[in-house]
């Protein structure tokens, strides 16, 4: 299993420092989420040849590997111009992944929840255009249903990927999105198991269980969720890790906390210890 740090809270550090920090905190891997100097959100990669060399050198020097690159584009947009642009951006991020020596990109379904049919059609069209490139370059794309995507239900998301049927397209279970994806976490993990190669670890309150949030005006079309430290929300971690062990999960497991930028190092250190505690409890070495 690749225990991985998403360093979004540390993004103000230079990229080589990210790898050094991960090593110091005990993470053997890094998952690079949005950075203005690497892969910004919804726009083409910004990494220069110098940036790529710096990442490769930092990885060699620290022994911390780049497990995944996060890239999110409008590949499920019903707007054809937007969808086409997203496919072009995808081609560039695949090229970056190859140049930096990373074989996994993680992403979201995207699209519009109020236009499910057109968004799904756009997503499938984009995937069919991109799969030959993923296959040729040896890239695996791990996709998660994010709150606000055209698909938010976990099992439905798995069904879409199963329908496509490519080993280069796999499923990412994001624990803090659990309460948007369904009610039975263990059941969703078991259902996803044949395609499950990636999980994100952070806590969240259950917005379905009464008045956890105050949103004005009532009924506003928002998807509120958090990425908190383990123990600060209502994800049932014994069930989460226990079910991962039950299904034999052996993929990328990423600490994905975003809430505590004012104490980012302490949060990342805490998460590394708590993750290891659960791995030691449920996974036999």
Backbone as numpy.savetxt, mean C-alpha at the origin, in Angstrom:
# Nx Ny Nz CAx CAy CAz Cx Cy Cz
9.28 -13.28 5.33 8.45 -12.09 5.33 9.33 -10.83 5.33
8.90 -9.82 4.58 9.66 -8.57 4.50 8.99 -7.51 5.38
9.56 -7.29 6.57 9.03 -6.26 7.47 9.56 -4.91 7.00
8.64 -4.02 6.68 8.96 -2.85 5.86 8.46 -1.57 6.52
9.20 -0.49 6.33 8.80 0.84 6.81 8.32 1.70 5.66
7.11 2.23 5.79 6.67 3.31 4.91 7.13 4.60 5.58
8.10 5.32 4.98 8.70 6.46 5.66 8.01 7.80 5.36
6.69 7.76 5.08 6.01 9.01 4.73 6.19 10.08 5.81
6.11 9.69 7.08 6.26 10.69 8.15 7.69 11.26 8.20
8.62 10.55 7.56 10.03 10.99 7.57 10.44 11.59 6.22
9.46 11.93 5.39 9.74 12.30 3.99 10.58 13.56 3.85
10.72 14.33 4.91 11.56 15.54 4.82 13.05 15.21 4.88
13.36 13.97 5.24 14.75 13.53 5.20 15.16 13.26 3.75
16.44 13.42 3.46 16.96 13.03 2.15 16.83 11.51 2.01
16.69 11.06 0.77 16.46 9.63 0.55 17.51 8.72 1.20
18.81 9.01 1.08 19.78 8.13 1.74 19.56 8.05 3.25
19.10 9.16 3.85 18.86 9.17 5.29 17.68 8.28 5.67
16.72 8.15 4.75 15.59 7.26 5.00 16.09 5.83 5.21
17.00 5.39 4.36 17.53 4.02 4.47 18.34 3.86 5.76
19.09 4.88 6.12 19.87 4.80 7.38 18.95 4.77 8.59
17.88 5.56 8.56 16.93 5.55 9.66 16.25 4.20 9.78
15.83 3.63 8.66 15.18 2.31 8.68 16.11 1.28 9.31
17.39 1.30 8.93 18.36 0.37 9.51 18.48 0.58 11.02
18.54 1.83 11.44 18.67 2.15 12.86 17.46 1.65 13.66
16.27 1.72 13.05 15.05 1.33 13.74 14.76 -0.17 13.62
15.58 -0.88 12.85 15.43 -2.33 12.75 14.53 -2.82 11.63
14.25 -1.97 10.65 13.46 -2.40 9.49 14.41 -2.86 8.38
14.27 -4.09 7.92 15.14 -4.56 6.84 14.76 -4.04 5.47
13.56 -3.43 5.36 13.07 -2.99 4.05 12.37 -1.65 4.17
12.27 -0.96 3.03 11.57 0.32 2.92 10.55 0.21 1.80
9.38 0.80 1.99 8.38 0.97 0.94 8.24 2.46 0.69
8.73 2.92 -0.44 8.73 4.36 -0.70 7.36 4.82 -1.18
6.65 5.53 -0.31 5.38 6.14 -0.70 5.68 7.53 -1.26
4.65 8.34 -1.37 4.76 9.59 -2.13 5.86 10.51 -1.61
6.73 10.91 -2.52 7.76 11.91 -2.25 7.87 12.79 -3.48
8.01 14.08 -3.26 8.09 15.01 -4.39 9.34 14.77 -5.22
10.40 14.19 -4.62 11.64 13.97 -5.36 11.75 12.54 -5.91
10.69 11.76 -5.77 10.77 10.38 -6.25 9.52 10.03 -7.07
8.43 9.68 -6.41 7.17 9.44 -7.12 6.08 10.25 -6.41
5.78 11.44 -6.90 4.69 12.24 -6.30 3.33 11.60 -6.59
2.33 12.09 -5.90 0.97 11.58 -6.06 0.36 12.10 -7.35
-0.12 11.17 -8.20 -0.89 11.45 -9.42 -0.09 12.11 -10.55
1.21 12.26 -10.40 2.00 12.81 -11.51 3.17 11.88 -11.78
3.82 12.08 -12.91 4.90 11.21 -13.33 6.06 11.24 -12.33
6.86 10.18 -12.28 8.00 10.15 -11.37 8.92 11.35 -11.56
9.49 11.79 -10.44 10.39 12.94 -10.47 11.84 12.55 -10.21
12.10 11.27 -10.02 13.45 10.82 -9.69 14.41 11.07 -10.84
15.55 11.63 -10.53 16.61 11.87 -11.50 17.60 10.71 -11.48
18.48 10.61 -12.47 19.52 9.57 -12.42 20.34 9.65 -11.13
20.58 10.87 -10.65 21.33 11.03 -9.40 20.54 10.46 -8.22
19.24 10.69 -8.21 18.39 10.14 -7.15 18.42 8.63 -7.17
18.32 8.05 -8.34 18.32 6.59 -8.47 19.64 6.02 -7.97
20.74 6.64 -8.35 22.05 6.17 -7.87 22.14 6.28 -6.35
21.59 7.36 -5.78 21.65 7.56 -4.33 20.85 6.49 -3.60
19.70 6.12 -4.15 18.88 5.08 -3.54 19.60 3.73 -3.58
20.14 3.40 -4.73 20.83 2.11 -4.85 22.04 2.05 -3.92
22.79 3.16 -3.83 23.96 3.18 -2.97 23.56 3.09 -1.50
22.52 3.82 -1.10 22.07 3.78 0.29 21.60 2.38 0.66
20.94 1.70 -0.26 20.49 0.35 0.00 21.68 -0.59 0.18
22.69 -0.45 -0.67 23.88 -1.30 -0.55 24.60 -1.04 0.77
24.75 0.23 1.13 25.53 0.58 2.32 24.85 0.15 3.61
23.51 0.23 3.64 22.78 -0.07 4.87 22.28 -1.50 4.94
22.18 -2.17 3.79 21.58 -3.50 3.75 20.07 -3.46 3.77
19.47 -2.27 3.75 18.02 -2.11 3.72 17.56 -2.14 2.27
16.67 -3.06 1.94 16.23 -3.20 0.56 14.98 -2.37 0.29
14.79 -2.02 -0.97 13.58 -1.32 -1.40 12.56 -2.38 -1.79
11.61 -2.63 -0.87 10.64 -3.71 -1.08 9.57 -3.33 -2.08
9.19 -2.04 -2.09 8.08 -1.62 -2.95 8.12 -0.12 -3.16
7.55 0.30 -4.27 7.33 1.72 -4.57 5.83 1.93 -4.69
5.32 2.96 -4.01 3.89 3.24 -4.13 3.65 4.25 -5.24
2.69 3.94 -6.11 2.34 4.84 -7.22 0.83 4.80 -7.40
0.20 5.95 -7.41 -1.25 6.02 -7.59 -1.57 6.98 -8.73
-2.29 6.47 -9.72 -2.67 7.25 -10.89 -4.15 7.03 -11.20
-4.70 7.84 -12.07 -6.12 7.77 -12.41 -6.38 6.72 -13.49
-5.88 5.50 -13.27 -6.01 4.48 -14.31 -7.41 3.90 -14.41
-8.28 4.24 -13.44 -9.67 3.80 -13.50 -10.62 4.96 -13.76
-10.09 6.05 -14.29 -10.94 7.22 -14.54 -11.84 6.98 -15.74
-13.16 7.28 -15.62 -14.04 7.21 -16.78 -13.71 8.25 -17.85
-12.91 9.26 -17.46 -12.46 10.26 -18.42 -11.30 9.67 -19.22
-11.50 9.48 -20.53 -10.51 8.76 -21.34 -9.17 9.48 -21.39
-9.18 10.81 -21.45 -7.91 11.55 -21.49 -7.13 11.34 -20.19
-7.84 11.37 -19.06 -7.20 11.15 -17.77 -6.67 9.73 -17.67
-7.46 8.76 -18.14 -7.04 7.36 -18.09 -5.81 7.13 -18.96
-5.81 7.68 -20.16 -4.66 7.53 -21.06 -3.41 8.13 -20.43
-3.55 9.31 -19.82 -2.39 9.93 -19.16 -1.88 9.06 -18.02
-2.80 8.44 -17.29 -2.39 7.57 -16.20 -1.58 6.38 -16.71
-1.99 5.80 -17.82 -1.24 4.68 -18.40 0.17 5.12 -18.77
0.29 6.31 -19.34 1.62 6.83 -19.67 2.46 7.03 -18.42
1.84 7.50 -17.33 2.56 7.66 -16.07 2.98 6.31 -15.50
2.11 5.32 -15.66 2.45 3.97 -15.20 3.69 3.44 -15.93
3.76 3.68 -17.22 4.93 3.21 -17.98 6.21 3.82 -17.42
6.14 5.07 -17.02 7.33 5.75 -16.48 7.71 5.21 -15.11
6.70 4.92 -14.28 7.05 4.42 -12.94 7.57 2.98 -13.02
7.12 2.21 -13.99 7.69 0.87 -14.20 9.16 1.00 -14.60
9.45 1.94 -15.49 10.84 2.15 -15.90 11.70 2.55 -14.70
11.16 3.41 -13.83 11.89 3.80 -12.63 12.14 2.60 -11.73
11.12 1.78 -11.53 11.28 0.61 -10.67 12.39 -0.29 -11.18
12.42 -0.50 -12.49 13.47 -1.33 -13.08 14.84 -0.70 -12.85
14.95 0.60 -13.05 16.24 1.28 -12.91 16.73 1.26 -11.47
15.80 1.31 -10.51 16.22 1.35 -9.12 16.33 -0.06 -8.53
15.93 -1.07 -9.30 16.09 -2.45 -8.87 14.99 -2.94 -7.95
13.77 -2.42 -8.12 12.63 -2.82 -7.30 11.63 -3.56 -8.18
11.15 -4.71 -7.73 10.27 -5.53 -8.56 8.80 -5.43 -8.17
8.47 -4.62 -7.15 7.09 -4.51 -6.69 6.67 -3.04 -6.65
5.50 -2.77 -7.21 4.85 -1.46 -7.09 3.50 -1.70 -6.41
3.17 -0.89 -5.40 1.84 -1.02 -4.80 1.00 0.20 -5.17
-0.29 -0.04 -5.35 -1.17 0.99 -5.87 -2.58 0.82 -5.32
-3.51 1.63 -5.84 -4.91 1.61 -5.45 -5.78 1.43 -6.70
-7.01 0.99 -6.49 -7.92 0.82 -7.62 -8.29 2.17 -8.23
-8.43 3.20 -7.40 -8.83 4.55 -7.85 -10.23 4.52 -8.47
-10.52 5.44 -9.39 -11.85 5.49 -9.97 -12.82 6.26 -9.11
-14.10 6.17 -9.44 -15.14 6.93 -8.77 -16.22 6.00 -8.22
-16.49 6.06 -6.92 -17.49 5.17 -6.34 -18.90 5.42 -6.86
-19.17 6.63 -7.36 -20.50 6.93 -7.90 -20.60 6.61 -9.39
-19.55 6.04 -9.96 -19.57 5.63 -11.37 -18.82 4.31 -11.48
-19.34 3.32 -10.78 -18.65 2.05 -10.62 -18.44 1.33 -11.94
-19.48 1.26 -12.77 -19.40 0.47 -14.00 -18.35 1.05 -14.94
-18.41 2.37 -15.17 -17.45 3.00 -16.08 -16.04 2.95 -15.51
-15.92 3.10 -14.19 -14.60 3.05 -13.56 -13.98 1.66 -13.67
-14.80 0.63 -13.44 -14.27 -0.73 -13.56 -13.84 -1.00 -15.00
-14.63 -0.56 -15.97 -14.27 -0.76 -17.37 -12.96 -0.06 -17.70
-12.80 1.16 -17.19 -11.56 1.91 -17.41 -10.38 1.20 -16.76
-10.58 0.69 -15.54 -9.51 -0.02 -14.84 -9.08 -1.26 -15.63
-10.04 -2.05 -16.08 -9.70 -3.25 -16.83 -9.00 -2.92 -18.15
-9.44 -1.84 -18.81 -8.79 -1.41 -20.05 -7.34 -1.03 -19.80
-7.11 -0.26 -18.73 -5.74 0.15 -18.40 -4.88 -1.05 -18.06
-5.42 -1.97 -17.26 -4.65 -3.14 -16.86 -4.26 -3.98 -18.08
-5.18 -4.17 -19.01 -4.88 -4.96 -20.20 -3.78 -4.31 -21.04
-3.73 -2.97 -21.05 -2.67 -2.27 -21.78 -1.33 -2.39 -21.06
-1.38 -2.47 -19.74 -0.14 -2.43 -18.96 0.43 -3.82 -18.64
-0.42 -4.83 -18.61 0.07 -6.16 -18.22 1.26 -6.65 -19.04
1.25 -6.47 -20.37 2.43 -6.92 -21.12 3.72 -6.24 -20.66
3.61 -4.98 -20.21 4.79 -4.26 -19.72 5.20 -4.82 -18.36
4.22 -5.04 -17.46 4.55 -5.64 -16.17 5.24 -6.99 -16.37
4.71 -7.78 -17.29 5.26 -9.11 -17.53 6.66 -9.03 -18.11
6.85 -8.16 -19.09 8.16 -8.05 -19.74 9.23 -7.59 -18.75
8.88 -6.67 -17.86 9.86 -6.09 -16.95 9.95 -6.83 -15.62
9.12 -7.85 -15.43 9.17 -8.62 -14.19 8.67 -7.84 -12.98
7.66 -7.01 -13.18 7.10 -6.18 -12.11 5.79 -6.79 -11.62
5.64 -6.85 -10.30 4.37 -7.24 -9.70 3.71 -5.99 -9.12
2.42 -5.84 -9.35 1.68 -4.69 -8.83 0.67 -5.20 -7.79
0.80 -4.71 -6.56 -0.08 -5.09 -5.47 -1.11 -3.97 -5.29
-2.40 -4.31 -5.44 -3.44 -3.29 -5.48 -4.35 -3.40 -4.26
-4.69 -2.25 -3.68 -5.60 -2.21 -2.54 -6.85 -1.40 -2.87
-7.99 -1.80 -2.31 -9.18 -0.96 -2.39 -9.09 0.13 -1.33
-8.99 1.36 -1.76 -8.86 2.49 -0.83 -10.22 3.14 -0.63
-10.52 3.63 0.58 -11.77 4.37 0.75 -11.90 5.48 -0.29
-13.01 5.46 -1.03 -13.22 6.43 -2.10 -12.92 5.90 -3.47
-12.36 4.68 -3.58 -12.14 4.07 -4.89 -13.46 3.55 -5.45
-13.44 3.14 -6.72 -14.67 2.60 -7.30 -15.08 1.29 -6.65
-14.11 0.60 -6.06 -14.41 -0.59 -5.27 -13.80 -0.39 -3.90
-14.63 -0.53 -2.87 -14.17 -0.40 -1.49 -14.31 -1.71 -0.73
-15.18 -2.58 -1.16 -15.39 -3.86 -0.51 -14.20 -4.79 -0.80
-13.64 -5.37 0.26 -12.45 -6.19 0.11 -12.63 -7.40 -0.77
-13.68 -8.17 -0.55 -13.88 -9.39 -1.33 -14.17 -9.08 -2.79
-14.90 -7.99 -3.04 -15.17 -7.60 -4.43 -13.88 -7.22 -5.14
-12.98 -6.54 -4.42 -11.69 -6.18 -5.00 -10.90 -7.43 -5.38
-10.92 -8.43 -4.50 -10.24 -9.69 -4.80 -10.85 -10.33 -6.04
-12.17 -10.30 -6.15 -12.84 -10.89 -7.31 -12.39 -10.25 -8.61
-12.20 -8.94 -8.60 -11.76 -8.24 -9.81 -10.37 -8.71 -10.22
-9.47 -8.81 -9.26 -8.11 -9.27 -9.55 -8.11 -10.73 -9.98
-8.97 -11.53 -9.36 -9.07 -12.95 -9.75 -9.60 -13.07 -11.18
-10.52 -12.20 -11.54 -11.07 -12.19 -12.90 -9.97 -11.91 -13.93
-9.06 -11.02 -13.58 -7.95 -10.70 -14.49 -6.99 -11.88 -14.59
-6.69 -12.49 -13.46 -5.97 -13.76 -13.46 -4.50 -13.69 -13.82
-3.83 -12.59 -13.48 -2.40 -12.48 -13.80 -1.56 -12.57 -12.53
-0.46 -13.33 -12.54 0.44 -13.36 -11.38 1.15 -12.04 -11.17
1.05 -11.12 -12.13 1.69 -9.81 -11.98 0.76 -8.78 -11.35
-0.44 -9.20 -10.98 -1.40 -8.33 -10.32 -1.91 -9.06 -9.08
-1.57 -8.52 -7.92 -1.90 -9.19 -6.67 -2.59 -8.22 -5.70
-2.96 -8.73 -4.53 -3.82 -8.00 -3.60 -3.05 -7.50 -2.39
-3.37 -6.27 -1.99 -2.81 -5.66 -0.78 -3.94 -5.43 0.21
-3.83 -6.02 1.40 -4.82 -5.81 2.47 -4.30 -4.72 3.39
-5.03 -3.61 3.45 -4.63 -2.47 4.29 -5.46 -2.50 5.57
-4.83 -2.84 6.70 -5.55 -3.03 7.96 -6.35 -1.80 8.39
-5.83 -0.56 8.26 -6.64 0.57 8.70 -7.85 0.85 7.82
-7.95 0.17 6.68 -9.14 0.30 5.82 -10.17 -0.80 6.11
-9.87 -1.65 7.09 -10.72 -2.81 7.37 -12.19 -2.44 7.50
-12.48 -1.35 8.22 -13.88 -1.03 8.52 -14.60 -0.42 7.33
-13.87 -0.09 6.27 -14.49 0.32 5.00 -14.69 -0.89 4.09
-13.84 -1.91 4.26 -13.84 -3.05 3.32 -14.86 -4.12 3.66
-15.28 -4.21 4.92 -16.20 -5.26 5.33 -16.20 -5.40 6.84
-16.90 -6.36 7.35 -17.03 -6.53 8.79 -16.23 -7.72 9.33
-15.92 -8.67 8.49 -15.27 -9.91 8.93 -13.81 -9.90 8.46
-12.92 -9.38 9.32 -11.51 -9.26 8.92 -10.89 -10.62 8.62
-11.11 -11.58 9.50 -10.52 -12.91 9.27 -11.05 -13.50 7.98
-12.35 -13.36 7.74 -12.92 -13.89 6.51 -12.36 -13.23 5.27
-12.15 -11.91 5.34 -11.59 -11.19 4.18 -10.15 -11.63 3.90
-9.37 -11.82 4.95 -7.99 -12.26 4.76 -7.95 -13.67 4.17
-8.81 -14.55 4.69 -8.86 -15.91 4.14 -9.29 -15.90 2.67
-10.27 -15.08 2.36 -10.78 -14.99 0.99 -9.70 -14.50 0.03
-8.88 -13.56 0.53 -7.83 -12.98 -0.31 -6.58 -13.83 -0.38
-6.45 -14.82 0.50 -5.18 -15.52 0.70 -4.46 -15.96 -0.58
-5.16 -16.54 -1.58 -4.43 -16.97 -2.78 -3.77 -15.83 -3.55
-4.25 -14.60 -3.35 -3.70 -13.45 -4.08 -2.97 -12.48 -3.16
-2.92 -12.78 -1.86 -2.43 -11.81 -0.87 -0.90 -11.85 -0.78
-0.27 -10.75 -1.21 1.19 -10.67 -1.18 1.71 -9.48 -0.37
0.79 -8.68 0.20 1.21 -7.39 0.76 0.17 -6.97 1.79
0.61 -6.52 2.97 -0.32 -5.94 3.95 0.25 -4.65 4.50
-0.64 -3.73 4.85 -0.27 -2.49 5.52 -0.77 -2.56 6.96
0.10 -2.19 7.90 -0.21 -2.31 9.31 -0.31 -0.92 9.94
-1.51 -0.56 10.37 -1.77 0.64 11.15 -3.17 0.47 11.74
-3.46 1.20 12.78 -4.73 1.06 13.47 -5.71 2.14 13.02
-6.98 1.90 13.30 -8.03 2.85 12.94 -9.25 2.59 13.81
-10.02 3.62 14.05 -11.31 3.44 14.73 -12.33 2.89 13.75
-13.32 2.20 14.28 -14.38 1.63 13.47 -15.49 2.65 13.28
-15.50 3.29 12.11 -16.48 4.34 11.86 -17.90 3.80 11.74
-18.03 2.47 11.66 -19.37 1.87 11.56 -20.02 1.68 12.92
-19.22 1.78 13.99 -19.70 1.40 15.32 -20.11 2.63 16.13
-21.17 3.30 15.70 -21.65 4.44 16.45 -20.96 5.73 16.08
-21.08 6.73 16.94 -20.59 8.07 16.63 -19.12 8.21 16.96
-18.28 7.53 16.18 -16.83 7.67 16.37 -16.34 9.02 15.84
-17.09 9.62 14.90 -16.67 10.86 14.29 -17.83 11.84 14.27
-17.51 13.11 14.24 -18.51 14.15 14.01 -18.22 14.74 12.64
-19.16 14.63 11.73 -18.99 15.14 10.38 -20.14 16.09 10.09
-19.82 17.30 9.72 -20.85 18.27 9.35 -20.69 18.67 7.89
-21.77 18.74 7.11 -23.13 18.41 7.54 -23.32 16.89 7.61
-24.33 16.42 8.34 -24.58 14.97 8.40 -24.76 14.40 7.00
-24.17 13.24 6.77 -24.29 12.61 5.46 -23.31 13.13 4.43
-22.35 13.95 4.85 -21.36 14.45 3.90 -20.60 13.29 3.27
-20.30 13.35 1.97 -19.66 12.22 1.27 -18.16 12.15 1.55
-17.81 11.77 2.77 -16.40 11.65 3.14 -16.12 10.22 3.61
-14.87 9.80 3.48 -14.43 8.50 3.99 -13.35 8.78 5.03
-13.75 8.81 6.28 -12.81 9.13 7.34 -12.13 7.85 7.81
-10.82 7.86 7.81 -10.08 6.76 8.42 -8.73 7.29 8.84
-8.07 6.53 9.71 -6.78 6.96 10.23 -5.72 5.89 9.97
-4.47 6.29 10.15 -3.36 5.34 10.16 -2.61 5.59 11.47
-3.07 4.93 12.53 -2.58 5.14 13.88 -1.62 4.03 14.30
-0.93 4.25 15.40 -0.11 3.19 15.99 -1.00 2.03 16.44
-0.46 0.84 16.40 -1.15 -0.32 16.95 -1.60 -0.03 18.38
-2.86 -0.32 18.66 -3.40 -0.11 20.00 -4.15 1.19 20.17
-4.09 2.07 19.18 -4.78 3.35 19.28 -6.14 3.35 18.58
-6.47 2.24 17.95 -7.75 2.11 17.26 -8.45 0.83 17.66
-9.21 0.27 16.74 -10.04 -0.88 17.06 -9.82 -2.08 16.15
-8.76 -2.07 15.37 -8.40 -3.28 14.61 -8.03 -4.37 15.62
-8.54 -5.56 15.41 -8.26 -6.68 16.32 -6.99 -7.38 15.86
-5.89 -7.04 16.50 -4.58 -7.45 16.00 -4.31 -8.93 16.19
-4.85 -9.53 17.23 -4.68 -10.98 17.38 -5.34 -11.71 16.21
-6.50 -11.23 15.80 -7.18 -11.84 14.65 -6.40 -11.56 13.37
-5.92 -10.34 13.21 -5.19 -9.97 12.00 -3.95 -10.85 11.83
-3.06 -10.83 12.81 -1.82 -11.59 12.68 -2.07 -13.09 12.75
-3.04 -13.50 13.59 -3.34 -14.91 13.68 -3.85 -15.48 12.36
-4.68 -14.70 11.66 -5.21 -15.18 10.38 -4.13 -15.15 9.31
-3.26 -14.14 9.33 -2.14 -14.14 8.39 -1.28 -15.39 8.57
-1.03 -15.75 9.82 -0.25 -16.97 10.07 -1.01 -18.20 9.60
-2.31 -18.23 9.83 -3.13 -19.37 9.42 -3.07 -19.61 7.92
-3.08 -18.52 7.12 -3.09 -18.68 5.67 -1.68 -18.76 5.09
-0.66 -18.70 5.97 0.72 -18.83 5.51 1.25 -17.61 4.80
0.83 -16.42 5.24 1.30 -15.20 4.59 2.82 -15.06 4.72
3.47 -14.72 3.61 4.92 -14.58 3.61 5.34 -13.50 2.60
4.67 -12.37 2.67 4.94 -11.30 1.71 5.51 -10.06 2.37
5.11 -8.90 1.85 5.56 -7.60 2.37 4.59 -7.16 3.46
5.12 -6.86 4.64 4.32 -6.38 5.76 4.86 -5.01 6.17
4.06 -3.97 5.89 4.55 -2.60 5.99 3.93 -1.85 7.15
4.77 -1.25 7.99 4.29 -0.30 8.99 3.86 0.96 8.25
2.57 1.29 8.37 1.97 2.33 7.52 1.27 3.39 8.36
1.96 3.89 9.38 1.40 4.92 10.26 1.71 6.30 9.70
0.70 7.16 9.66 0.87 8.53 9.14 0.51 9.61 10.15
-0.01 9.22 11.32 -0.66 10.19 12.20 0.27 11.05 13.04
1.50 10.59 13.26 2.32 11.20 14.31 3.60 11.84 13.76
3.46 12.79 12.88 4.65 13.45 12.31 5.44 14.21 13.37
4.78 14.60 14.46 5.48 15.33 15.53 6.32 14.39 16.38
6.12 13.09 16.25 6.95 12.10 16.95 7.14 10.88 16.06
7.59 11.15 14.86 7.66 10.11 13.83 8.64 9.00 14.18
9.81 9.34 14.69 10.81 8.31 15.02 10.28 7.40 16.12
9.69 8.00 17.15 9.15 7.20 18.25 8.05 6.27 17.75
7.19 6.78 16.87 6.11 5.96 16.31 6.67 4.79 15.52
7.62 5.05 14.64 8.19 3.98 13.81 8.92 2.95 14.66
9.60 3.41 15.70 10.29 2.48 16.61 9.26 1.62 17.35
8.21 2.25 17.85 7.15 1.52 18.55 6.52 0.47 17.65
6.22 0.85 16.39 5.58 -0.07 15.47 6.47 -1.26 15.16
7.76 -1.04 15.04 8.68 -2.15 14.76 8.62 -3.18 15.89
8.59 -2.69 17.12 8.55 -3.62 18.26 7.22 -4.34 18.33
6.11 -3.63 18.15 4.81 -4.28 18.26 4.60 -5.29 17.14
5.03 -4.95 15.93 4.93 -5.91 14.82 5.72 -7.17 15.16
6.94 -7.00 15.67 7.75 -8.17 16.00 7.12 -9.00 17.11
6.50 -8.31 18.08 5.82 -9.04 19.15 4.75 -9.97 18.57
3.96 -9.46 17.63 2.90 -10.28 17.03 3.47 -11.37 16.13
4.54 -11.07 15.41 5.16 -12.11 14.58 5.71 -13.23 15.45
6.33 -12.87 16.56 6.86 -13.88 17.46 5.74 -14.71 18.08
4.59 -14.09 18.29 3.46 -14.78 18.91 2.79 -15.77 17.97
2.67 -15.38 16.69 1.84 -16.17 15.78 2.61 -16.93 14.70
3.82 -16.51 14.40 4.56 -17.15 13.31 5.71 -17.97 13.91
5.79 -19.20 13.51 6.87 -20.07 13.97 8.10 -19.83 13.12
9.23 -19.58 13.73 10.46 -19.30 12.99 10.90 -20.53 12.20
